[in-house]
Amino acid sequence: MVKVTNVFGDEYSGKVGNSGVFAKWKGRQYRRKYVIPANPRTPKQQEVRSSFDNAVQLWKEFLQPMKKNYNFLAVPKQISGFNMWVSRY
């Protein structure tokens, strides 16, 4: 079900049948195709997941000043410092 949140109808959220999904993240409105997610367990996919795990663990070990620096660097891209760290890792 799609939910219109203003009188002009330009903000949506939710699923439209089986054709798409509307959402908003960090102030950005977006639409993506509706898909049933797969869960591949190939060696390459496990390597990628392990890399994400390592990035998350390192982020948790950062001191507050380091996290603040990443948050500051991420402002122009409208993402979080955590997301910037993971993308650079």
LUMVOVEX-166760 format. One record per residue: residue number from 1; x, y, z of N, C-alpha, C in turn. Coordinates in pm, whole numbers, plus 50000, padded with zeros to 5 digits. Atoms other than C-alpha are relative to their C-alpha. Layout:
BEGIN
{kemi:NUM&n.east:X&n.north:Y&n.up:Z&ca.east:X&ca.north:Y&ca.up:Z&c.east:X&c.north:Y&c.up:Z}
...
END
This chain:
BEGIN
{kemi:1&n.east:50084&n.north:49882&n.up:50000&ca.east:50000&ca.north:50000&ca.up:50000&c.east:50088&c.north:50124&c.up:50000}
{kemi:2&n.east:49926&n.north:49875&n.up:50008&ca.east:50130&ca.north:50345&ca.up:49909&c.east:49930&c.north:50104&c.up:50086}
{kemi:3&n.east:50055&n.north:49897&n.up:49913&ca.east:50082&ca.north:50631&ca.up:50153&c.east:50049&c.north:50135&c.up:49951}
{kemi:4&n.east:49964&n.north:49865&n.up:50045&ca.east:50077&ca.north:50989&ca.up:50015&c.east:50004&c.north:50089&c.up:50123}
{kemi:5&n.east:49985&n.north:49923&n.up:49878&ca.east:50206&ca.north:51232&ca.up:50276&c.east:49982&c.north:50150&c.up:49983}
{kemi:6&n.east:50029&n.north:49857&n.up:50014&ca.east:50135&ca.north:51574&ca.up:50124&c.east:49898&c.north:50022&c.up:49890}
{kemi:7&n.east:50108&n.north:49970&n.up:50095&ca.east:49875&ca.north:51751&ca.up:49907&c.east:50044&c.north:49989&c.up:49855}
{kemi:8&n.east:49952&n.north:50010&n.up:50137&ca.east:50095&ca.north:51741&ca.up:49597&c.east:50027&c.north:49856&c.up:49958}
{kemi:9&n.east:49981&n.north:50141&n.up:50031&ca.east:50146&ca.north:51366&ca.up:49619&c.east:50140&c.north:49962&c.up:49959}
{kemi:10&n.east:49865&n.north:50031&n.up:50046&ca.east:50522&ca.north:51374&ca.up:49576&c.east:50085&c.north:49922&c.up:50101}
{kemi:11&n.east:49928&n.north:50085&n.up:49907&ca.east:50622&ca.north:51170&ca.up:49881&c.east:49920&c.north:49873&c.up:50022}
{kemi:12&n.east:50066&n.north:50129&n.up:49988&ca.east:50539&ca.north:50802&ca.up:49892&c.east:50080&c.north:49909&c.up:50092}
{kemi:13&n.east:49928&n.north:50105&n.up:49929&ca.east:50626&ca.north:50507&ca.up:50109&c.east:49919&c.north:49872&c.up:49990}
{kemi:14&n.east:50068&n.north:50129&n.up:50005&ca.east:50546&ca.north:50141&ca.up:50086&c.east:50010&c.north:49931&c.up:49866}
{kemi:15&n.east:49995&n.north:50087&n.up:50117&ca.east:50495&ca.north:49872&ca.up:49828&c.east:49883&c.north:50030&c.up:49907}
{kemi:16&n.east:50104&n.north:49983&n.up:50101&ca.east:50301&ca.north:49915&ca.up:49503&c.east:49985&c.north:49866&c.up:49930}
{kemi:17&n.east:50018&n.north:50132&n.up:50059&ca.east:50168&ca.north:49571&ca.up:49416&c.east:50129&c.north:49921&c.up:50010}
{kemi:18&n.east:49872&n.north:50069&n.up:50006&ca.east:50464&ca.north:49361&ca.up:49308&c.east:50094&c.north:50070&c.up:49902}
{kemi:19&n.east:49920&n.north:49930&n.up:50099&ca.east:50612&ca.north:49630&ca.up:49085&c.east:50107&c.north:50090&c.up:50060}
{kemi:20&n.east:49900&n.north:49909&n.up:49945&ca.east:50798&ca.north:49868&ca.up:49317&c.east:49979&c.north:50029&c.up:50147}
{kemi:21&n.east:50002&n.north:49961&n.up:49860&ca.east:50878&ca.north:49999&ca.up:49661&c.east:50047&c.north:50145&c.up:50007}
{kemi:22&n.east:49963&n.north:49862&n.up:49978&ca.east:50885&ca.north:50367&ca.up:49760&c.east:50049&c.north:50015&c.up:50143}
{kemi:23&n.east:49949&n.north:49977&n.up:49866&ca.east:51090&ca.north:50486&ca.up:50056&c.east:50076&c.north:50132&c.up:50005}
{kemi:24&n.east:49922&n.north:49879&n.up:49979&ca.east:51282&ca.north:50778&ca.up:50201&c.east:50112&c.north:49965&c.up:50096}
{kemi:25&n.east:49885&n.north:50026&n.up:49917&ca.east:51631&ca.north:50759&ca.up:50349&c.east:50087&c.north:50124&c.up:50005}
{kemi:26&n.east:49917&n.north:49880&n.up:49980&ca.east:51830&ca.north:51050&ca.up:50495&c.east:49949&c.north:50116&c.up:49917}
{kemi:27&n.east:50059&n.north:49889&n.up:50073&ca.east:51588&ca.north:51293&ca.up:50329&c.east:49989&c.north:49979&c.up:49850}
{kemi:28&n.east:50006&n.north:50028&n.up:50144&ca.east:51617&ca.north:51132&ca.up:49986&c.east:49885&c.north:49906&c.up:49970}
{kemi:29&n.east:50110&n.north:50085&n.up:50043&ca.east:51304&ca.north:50993&ca.up:49822&c.east:50053&c.north:49909&c.up:49889}
{kemi:30&n.east:49957&n.north:50091&n.up:50107&ca.east:51364&ca.north:50685&ca.up:49608&c.east:49897&c.north:49892&c.up:49977}
{kemi:31&n.east:50085&n.north:50113&n.up:50037&ca.east:51185&ca.north:50404&ca.up:49430&c.east:50090&c.north:49891&c.up:49946}
{kemi:32&n.east:49923&n.north:50112&n.up:50053&ca.east:51323&ca.north:50062&ca.up:49361&c.east:49905&c.north:49889&c.up:49962}
{kemi:33&n.east:50078&n.north:50115&n.up:50043&ca.east:51199&ca.north:49748&ca.up:49197&c.east:49978&c.north:49907&c.up:50119}
{kemi:34&n.east:50029&n.north:50098&n.up:49897&ca.east:51030&ca.north:49499&ca.up:49427&c.east:50062&c.north:49867&c.up:49961}
{kemi:35&n.east:49938&n.north:50130&n.up:50025&ca.east:51236&ca.north:49182&ca.up:49450&c.east:49995&c.north:49916&c.up:50126}
{kemi:36&n.east:49987&n.north:50092&n.up:49888&ca.east:51239&ca.north:48877&ca.up:49670&c.east:50149&c.north:49974&c.up:50013}
{kemi:37&n.east:49855&n.north:50010&n.up:49988&ca.east:51593&ca.north:48878&ca.up:49807&c.east:50051&c.north:49856&c.up:49995}
{kemi:38&n.east:49932&n.north:50130&n.up:50005&ca.east:51825&ca.north:48589&ca.up:49731&c.east:50101&c.north:49995&c.up:50113}
{kemi:39&n.east:49899&n.north:50014&n.up:49896&ca.east:52074&ca.north:48455&ca.up:49980&c.east:50111&c.north:49907&c.up:49952}
{kemi:40&n.east:49894&n.north:50087&n.up:50051&ca.east:52374&ca.north:48327&ca.up:49788&c.east:50105&c.north:49971&c.up:50107}
{kemi:41&n.east:49898&n.north:50039&n.up:49903&ca.east:52628&ca.north:48138&ca.up:49992&c.east:50127&c.north:49956&c.up:49928}
{kemi:42&n.east:49879&n.north:50031&n.up:50075&ca.east:52907&ca.north:48135&ca.up:49739&c.east:50122&c.north:50047&c.up:50078}
{kemi:43&n.east:49879&n.north:49956&n.up:49930&ca.east:53267&ca.north:48172&ca.up:49858&c.east:50024&c.north:50151&c.up:49986}
{kemi:44&n.east:49980&n.north:49856&n.up:50021&ca.east:53287&ca.north:48520&ca.up:49703&c.east:49903&c.north:50082&c.up:50086}
{kemi:45&n.east:50098&n.north:49928&n.up:49918&ca.east:52966&ca.north:48631&ca.up:49878&c.east:50037&c.north:49992&c.up:50148}
{kemi:46&n.east:49958&n.north:50013&n.up:49861&ca.east:53092&ca.north:48497&ca.up:50209&c.east:50119&c.north:50091&c.up:50030}
{kemi:47&n.east:49885&n.north:49909&n.up:49985&ca.east:53414&ca.north:48695&ca.up:50156&c.east:49953&c.north:50144&c.up:50014}
{kemi:48&n.east:50055&n.north:49865&n.up:49993&ca.east:53214&ca.north:49014&ca.up:50096&c.east:49934&c.north:50023&c.up:50136}
{kemi:49&n.east:50067&n.north:49987&n.up:49870&ca.east:53003&ca.north:48954&ca.up:50407&c.east:50101&c.north:50010&c.up:50113}
{kemi:50&n.east:49894&n.north:49994&n.up:49899&ca.east:53316&ca.north:48893&ca.up:50610&c.east:50065&c.north:50138&c.up:50003}
{kemi:51&n.east:49942&n.north:49866&n.up:50009&ca.east:53459&ca.north:49222&ca.up:50486&c.east:49909&c.north:50103&c.up:50068}
{kemi:52&n.east:50094&n.north:49910&n.up:49932&ca.east:53143&ca.north:49405&ca.up:50600&c.east:50007&c.north:49981&c.up:50151}
{kemi:53&n.east:49990&n.north:50028&n.up:49857&ca.east:53166&ca.north:49234&ca.up:50938&c.east:50124&c.north:50065&c.up:50060}
{kemi:54&n.east:49876&n.north:49940&n.up:49951&ca.east:53527&ca.north:49347&ca.up:50976&c.east:49988&c.north:50152&c.up:50009}
{kemi:55&n.east:50018&n.north:49854&n.up:49999&ca.east:53435&ca.north:49706&ca.up:50886&c.east:49915&c.north:50043&c.up:50119}
{kemi:56&n.east:50089&n.north:49967&n.up:49888&ca.east:53155&ca.north:49709&ca.up:51143&c.east:50074&c.north:49985&c.up:50133}
{kemi:57&n.east:49926&n.north:50021&n.up:49875&ca.east:53380&ca.north:49567&ca.up:51416&c.east:50102&c.north:50111&c.up:50023}
{kemi:58&n.east:49903&n.north:49890&n.up:49985&ca.east:53648&ca.north:49830&ca.up:51348&c.east:49930&c.north:50130&c.up:50036}
{kemi:59&n.east:50075&n.north:49878&n.up:49968&ca.east:53385&ca.north:50108&ca.up:51355&c.east:49964&c.north:50001&c.up:50149}
{kemi:60&n.east:50037&n.north:50009&n.up:49859&ca.east:53272&ca.north:49987&ca.up:51698&c.east:50118&c.north:50029&c.up:50092}
{kemi:61&n.east:49880&n.north:49977&n.up:49920&ca.east:53632&ca.north:50014&ca.up:51822&c.east:50050&c.north:50144&c.up:49991}
{kemi:62&n.east:49957&n.north:49861&n.up:50015&ca.east:53675&ca.north:50375&ca.up:51702&c.east:49963&c.north:50080&c.up:50124}
{kemi:63&n.east:50032&n.north:49906&n.up:49895&ca.east:53691&ca.north:50643&ca.up:51966&c.east:49906&c.north:50108&c.up:49944}
{kemi:64&n.east:50099&n.north:49901&n.up:50041&ca.east:53431&ca.north:50919&ca.up:51957&c.east:50056&c.north:50108&c.up:49905}
{kemi:65&n.east:49950&n.north:49898&n.up:50093&ca.east:53659&ca.north:51182&ca.up:51791&c.east:50013&c.north:49949&c.up:49855}
{kemi:66&n.east:49987&n.north:50057&n.up:50135&ca.east:53725&ca.north:50947&ca.up:51496&c.east:49863&c.north:49989&c.up:49935}
{kemi:67&n.east:50135&n.north:50010&n.up:50054&ca.east:53352&ca.north:50883&ca.up:51453&c.east:49948&c.north:50138&c.up:49961}
{kemi:68&n.east:50045&n.north:49864&n.up:50031&ca.east:53284&ca.north:51258&ca.up:51465&c.east:50063&c.north:50049&c.up:49870}
{kemi:69&n.east:49934&n.north:49960&n.up:50124&ca.east:53541&ca.north:51314&ca.up:51189&c.east:49931&c.north:49939&c.up:49879}
{kemi:70&n.east:50070&n.north:50065&n.up:50111&ca.east:53371&ca.north:51060&ca.up:50965&c.east:49861&c.north:50057&c.up:49980}
{kemi:71&n.east:50132&n.north:49938&n.up:50013&ca.east:53030&ca.north:51209&ca.up:51041&c.east:50009&c.north:50136&c.up:49932}
{kemi:72&n.east:49980&n.north:49870&n.up:50063&ca.east:53163&ca.north:51552&ca.up:50943&c.east:50028&c.north:49985&c.up:49851}
{kemi:73&n.east:49967&n.north:50022&n.up:50141&ca.east:53310&ca.north:51420&ca.up:50617&c.east:49880&c.north:49952&c.up:49918}
{kemi:74&n.east:50114&n.north:50059&n.up:50069&ca.east:52983&ca.north:51247&ca.up:50531&c.east:49886&c.north:50098&c.up:49974}
{kemi:75&n.east:50112&n.north:49905&n.up:50011&ca.east:52757&ca.north:51555&ca.up:50561&c.east:49970&c.north:50039&c.up:49855}
{kemi:76&n.east:50034&n.north:49959&n.up:50138&ca.east:52792&ca.north:51673&ca.up:50196&c.east:49934&c.north:49889&c.up:49917}
{kemi:77&n.east:50057&n.north:50112&n.up:50076&ca.east:52696&ca.north:51326&ca.up:50070&c.east:49865&c.north:49955&c.up:50056}
{kemi:78&n.east:50124&n.north:50036&n.up:49933&ca.east:52393&ca.north:51306&ca.up:50303&c.east:49997&c.north:49852&c.up:50039}
{kemi:79&n.east:49993&n.north:50136&n.up:49947&ca.east:52510&ca.north:50976&ca.up:50447&c.east:50058&c.north:50009&c.up:50141}
{kemi:80&n.east:49944&n.north:50000&n.up:49865&ca.east:52625&ca.north:50875&ca.up:50793&c.east:50151&c.north:49976&c.up:49993}
{kemi:81&n.east:49857&n.north:50027&n.up:49991&ca.east:52987&ca.north:50859&ca.up:50902&c.east:50028&c.north:49851&c.up:49993}
{kemi:82&n.east:49987&n.north:50146&n.up:50005&ca.east:52939&ca.north:50486&ca.up:50949&c.east:49997&c.north:49951&c.up:49855}
{kemi:83&n.east:50010&n.north:50042&n.up:50140&ca.east:52830&ca.north:50445&ca.up:50587&c.east:50121&c.north:50042&c.up:49920}
{kemi:84&n.east:49880&n.north:49956&n.up:50071&ca.east:53125&ca.north:50649&ca.up:50465&c.east:50117&c.north:49908&c.up:50035}
{kemi:85&n.east:49892&n.north:50090&n.up:49958&ca.east:53365&ca.north:50433&ca.up:50670&c.east:49991&c.north:49866&c.up:49929}
{kemi:86&n.east:50018&n.north:50132&n.up:50062&ca.east:53218&ca.north:50109&ca.up:50537&c.east:50030&c.north:50008&c.up:49850}
{kemi:87&n.east:49976&n.north:49988&n.up:50145&ca.east:53228&ca.north:50235&ca.up:50177&c.east:50148&c.north:50015&c.up:49969}
{kemi:88&n.east:49855&n.north:49983&n.up:50022&ca.east:53595&ca.north:50332&ca.up:50213&c.east:50079&c.north:49877&c.up:50041}
{kemi:89&n.east:49932&n.north:50120&n.up:49952&ca.east:53687&ca.north:50008&ca.up:50392&c.east:50012&c.north:49904&c.up:49889}
END
